[in-house]
Amino acid sequence: MLVFFHFDDRLFFSQRPPDNGTLRQAMSETPQPGAFAGYWHRQIGFFPVLSLFIAAYLLYIGPTDAFRSTAILAYSVIAVFMAALRGALAVKVGDEFIEWWLGLGVLESRVSLEAVAQVEYVPVRFAARGAPEGYYYGASMQSVVALSLTDGSRALLRSSEPARLVEAIERRMGTVPRHRGRRASTTRSKALEVRFSGRRLIALLLIAGAPIMAHELLSPWVRIKGCLSVGTRWHLTYVCPKEVTQVELLDDLPPIERRLESYAVGWNPPGRYLVAGLGDVDLYLAHPWPPYVLVRSEKHTLILNNRWPGRTQRLFERLITWPEASP
């Protein structure tokens, strides 16, 4: 069973990293001053990774109607936002502080090692029964690490490896006796600092808006299976073989007199245009250069192309075989 993803799990040394034998000896003995510089662990949950894969897959589903387009965009933005905000958990034990944050670290919590009176395991009160451990951001579903602070309050740390985290903290502050039964304080700890980063918040908002830009850049879509379907996230045009009256490959785009309706944004947004010699035309250009395919039907006149000229040529060869479009 896939439980969680984690990486960057290592011990930092102020000097050259020792071999395996020296490392085992160092972990079993009380560290000397300056020998052990800290602990760093980052973990990513299965659920955010799966959500991002689904959001990436939805980029290639289209064109769709307005309702499904709105649902797809909303899901993509929420999935990316939550993955960037809470998808990863990082814990750092340094020379002076214990720091932890979620995602990009818009809010970062920090406790001075001098303010830690003791460290212990605390069982999770409401464990998620049936949920795989680490399904969200890789944290253990059974226990958390509780830091009893000198001002009488507590700070709780989630981790996928609470045993190693406790060991790392104890190695930094010495052997700490553990006492059970102390109730958690409801007052805000003065020893616990929560720092806000405006730059990371801006980065989070930009990342959350990336799916909208990605969907825009991947428009328009051209699909041909039974009928030709072409459009954007917000508009869809169908042309079936029995409706086609003309198919032609153009090397030059006829002059565009004015725009009648726009379906998206961009350098040349898809939409309805008044084209010289053709009248009202639905224009779907994924690339500004030729060739272009002109498709006339009983209801629509379309000019479209693909991002790659070879695919545009193959689209024309497929459309020209339709009986109603054959000369």
Secondary structure as GFF3:
##gff-version 3
##sequence-region A 1 327
A	DSSP	beta_strand	4	13	.	.	.	ID=ss1
A	DSSP	alpha_helix	20	28	.	.	.	ID=ss2
A	DSSP	beta_strand	36	45	.	.	.	ID=ss3
A	DSSP	alpha_helix	46	58	.	.	.	ID=ss4
A	DSSP	alpha_helix	66	86	.	.	.	ID=ss5
A	DSSP	beta_strand	88	93	.	.	.	ID=ss6
A	DSSP	beta_strand	97	102	.	.	.	ID=ss7
A	DSSP	beta_strand	107	112	.	.	.	ID=ss8
A	DSSP	three_ten_helix	113	115	.	.	.	ID=ss9
A	DSSP	beta_strand	116	123	.	.	.	ID=ss10
A	DSSP	beta_strand	143	149	.	.	.	ID=ss11
A	DSSP	beta_strand	154	157	.	.	.	ID=ss12
A	DSSP	alpha_helix	162	173	.	.	.	ID=ss13
A	DSSP	beta_strand	192	196	.	.	.	ID=ss14
A	DSSP	alpha_helix	198	217	.	.	.	ID=ss15
A	DSSP	beta_strand	221	224	.	.	.	ID=ss16
A	DSSP	beta_strand	228	231	.	.	.	ID=ss17
A	DSSP	beta_strand	236	239	.	.	.	ID=ss18
A	DSSP	three_ten_helix	241	243	.	.	.	ID=ss19
A	DSSP	beta_strand	244	250	.	.	.	ID=ss20
A	DSSP	beta_strand	256	262	.	.	.	ID=ss21
A	DSSP	beta_strand	271	275	.	.	.	ID=ss22
A	DSSP	beta_strand	279	285	.	.	.	ID=ss23
A	DSSP	beta_strand	292	297	.	.	.	ID=ss24
A	DSSP	beta_strand	301	305	.	.	.	ID=ss25
A	DSSP	alpha_helix	309	319	.	.	.	ID=ss26
A	DSSP	three_ten_helix	323	325	.	.	.	ID=ss27
###
